[in-house]
Amino acid sequence: MQPFAWVLIALGVCIILAGFLLLAFAHIPLFGKLPGDLHFQFKNVHVFLPLASCLILSLILTVVINLFLRR
């Protein structure tokens, strides 16, 4: 196969994995409800800033990616 075909296959696999992760995050009870997640509600405005959840997710992804990409 040509290299462009492999890029498209890899992109498709990444999209499928992202979809499964989004489905899994809906069932994690603490994700989005940690003490560092900010939630503001005004009359007609609802703002949610998941700072703590994003930091934990970033830390986990950094460790996993570093474990797989080490040579």
N, C-alpha and C positions, 0 to 999 in steps of 0.2 A: 504494500500500500504506500501511497504517497504520504509525506509528513503532514500535509494539511488534513488528511483523513484521520490520522492519529490525534491531531489537535481537536477535531470535532468530536471524536469518540471520548476523549478525556473530558471535554467540556460537558458532554451529555452525562457522563458518570458523575461529575461534580454537581450538576444540577439535581440529579436524582438523589445524591447523598444529602444535599442541602434540604431537599423536600422531606426526607426522612428525619433529619435533625429538627426541622420545624415542627413536625408531628410529635416528636419525642419531647421537645421543650414544653409542649402544652400539658404534658402529664407530669412534669417535675413540679412538686408542690412549692418549693421555696424560690424557684426562679421568678424574679419580678416582685418578690415580697420580702426582700432582705432589708435590714435596717438602713442601708445606704441608698436605697431606691427612693427617689423623691416623687411625690405625688401632689400636684396642686389642682384644686378645683375652684373655679370662680363661677359666676352666674352662667355664662354660656361657653366657657372655655375649660377644657380638661387637658392638663399637661402631665405627662408621665416621663420621668428621666431615670432609667434603670442603671444608675452609675455602678453600684456594687455588683449587680449581676453581670454587667459588661466587663468589669475588672476581673472577676472570677473566671468568666468564660475566656477572656484573653489570656489569663495565666495558664489555664488548662490547655488551650490550643497551642500556646508557646512551648510548653513542655512536650506535648505530643509531637508537634512538628520537629522540634529539635531531636527527639529520639529517633524519628524516621529518617531525618536528613543527615545524621552524623555519618561520617565516613571513616 
